[in-house]
Amino acid sequence: MSQSANLVPIRLKKKEDRRLRTGHRWIYSNEVDVKASPLNSFEPGQVVRVEDHRGKALGMAYVNPASLICARIYSRHVPQLLDVAFLCKRLRDALQLRGMVYDKPFYRLVYGESDGLPGLVIDRFDTILVVQITTAGMEAKREELVDALETVLSPAAILLRNDSPVREMEGLDSYVETVLGKVPEMVELEENNTRFQAPLLGGQKTGWYFDHRLNRLRCQNYVKGRRVLDIFSYIGAWGVEMLSAGASSVTCVDSSARFLEMAQHNAGLNGRGDDLQSVQGDAFEVLKSLREAGENFDVVILDPPAFIKRRKDSKEGLVAYQRINRLAMQLISTDGILVSASCSWHLQRRQLLEAMRKAAAINGQRLQVLEQGHQGADHPVHPAMAETDYLKSFIGRVVR
């Protein structure tokens, strides 16, 4: 008997294979023929063979019967076990891509479905790896994954930052654990010829946001000798890079005093500590206070957290994007620059642009779009999965 025959199948309803045949990786619970393959008969994380309604194999997946996305395809080859050898191959493929693009080992090494490893994100800080597992299927292969990472990369340390809220949707516990070596509280990295230290254990997500690397680089062309406001600054990725590019000064705004202290420290690492100021508080309230104080800036950078995390939040989120852009534009000097970004997948690029347009119109300003930005090559887009294409940004000229 073949290895394929030993695998338990999950069968789809008629015509529900069309999206998968285009290359999409997700199977929803309402697409499964539950009479032929009852979902409650599977264990969370179980590896299965995916079949169309006639029993023809479509690929290999792991299952979570408790999730709306009840199965995720990890390979089109049948049979293909989700074992150490397979994980090593996928990791080497991902490493090869990053090696073509980046000359230093600081990047997102694995970006989920786009790298053929659904439910897995890995950020690399030289010899330290920060891993996020968000699905039951990948959680079930945790030990194999660690073995594969040791085999392919020989890291000094591996940190599991498995504290993302999306784990709750998979019925998974939240935890942070070091599974190899010793993870420092702060890690060194370099981006766009700028030095940083980022918090791994106590920072946001994996500690750093590699996805805006190209957008930050493009923004540098607009800041030399200019006064910059960095809103939602976190630890100063945008602001400190603008100082490195020749900005005369940067003001960072964030709700966390600790993160603002780190931004100050990072400015100091690059010899510009005296040129970075910070304001702690709610961004909306801070912007209103700055306007009332008569402040203005040559360049305003707006990189907020996702205001639309779920589709049902779209209406309220759109209002928030328009409002924050309107407040930001009110602080821009005549003929100044606005950088406006969104990491909300549920917000389409045209919707962000429309929010910017409306904000300018309400303010009585004219907006010219100069450049459009996207996530970097270490966050490759899966052409059949719009869900992997989430980051958008605009560089605009604001004229009073």
Beta strands, then each sheet from edge to edge (+ up, - down):
strand 1: 9-11
strand 2: 26-28
strand 3: 47-51
strand 4: 57-63
strand 5: 69-75
strand 6: 106-111
strand 7: 120-125
strand 8: 128-133
strand 9: 157-162
strand 10: 175-180
strand 11: 186-191
strand 12: 194-199
strand 13: 227-231
strand 14: 249-254
strand 15: 276-280
strand 16: 297-302
strand 17: 332-342
strand 18: 366-373
strand 19: 392-399
sheet 1: 1+ 3+ 4- 5+ 2-
sheet 2: 6+ 7- 8+ 9+ 10-
sheet 3: 11+ 12-
sheet 4: 15+ 14+ 13+ 16+ 17+ 19- 18+
end
